[in-house]
């Protein structure tokens, strides 16, 4: 059973309601998660309010109200709330111009996150380079710069409102299967799934110039070796300041990841597996690994459902071969 709590910025409960419908969109590729909630009408002030969504066990979403709609119709009176997760505050707020030297998670968290009521995972990892924030720089840009330079990731706020400089760090594993299988990890049944294959995303070959005799060196994508359509990239590696061989590897690997994804429809409200490793118990993709990158969850009078987007994760044996 889902319930919605509306709170002041200081944490005082304004109203608790049973939602008539909820739609949540969660993603590790988009900074702010979002939700749309419809609750029975009641006349009260919600300006500046925090909205929390709970299931039977725990808090599953926390965010601020972007828009409120009061709906009056022959079917009744309702309030529709359009909400973004707490990351929305980092996107909306600018910083005072500043130069930050040797910043850490704890320093940035106490300076920028805590005043907004955002909990964070702390640490003392130092950003060696200097960050210069000019007029118009958002708090999100500060966090994005730190996370990229120190951890090589993008910052992430969980649906329940916890900020991480290291990105989405969920470590679970899940298998989607309608068969009775024995697995150490979680197994979920599904209604249907769709494979999205995009050959246009796959680079068939990267050619390098290592010296002054042209692009003689080739990196071949094994997944496209039987394709009659070529998609070639060229890299100049003659100077260390130019593109490197590793750039070519990344180009091919990323193209393979982006060429295959799965969307799976499940008959329940599923919010707790974002970032999990995943597999689908189906012959075409049984030997491939995926990660849960998006969840689109819905609760209506007709019941619960979730569409899960899985993006491919490459294993070592999936990587390129060189000619």
Buried (B, 14 or more C-beta within 10 A) or exposed (E): EBBBBBBBEEEEEBBEBEBBBBBBBBBBEEBBBBBBBBBEEEEEEBEEBBBBBBBEEEBBBBBBBBEEEEEEEEEEEBBBBBBBBBBBBBEBEBBEEEEBEEBBBEBBBEBBBEEBBBBBBBBEBEBEBEBEBEEEBBBBBBBBBBBBEBBEBBBBBBBBBBBBBBBBEBEBBBBBBEEEEEEEEBBBEBEEBEEEEEEEBBBBBBBBBBEEEEBEBEBBBEBBEEEEEEBEBEBEBEEEEEBEBEBBBEBBBBBBBBBBBBBBBBEBBBBBBBBBBBBBBBEEBEEBBBBBBBBBBBBEEEEBBBBBBBBBEBEEEBEBEEE
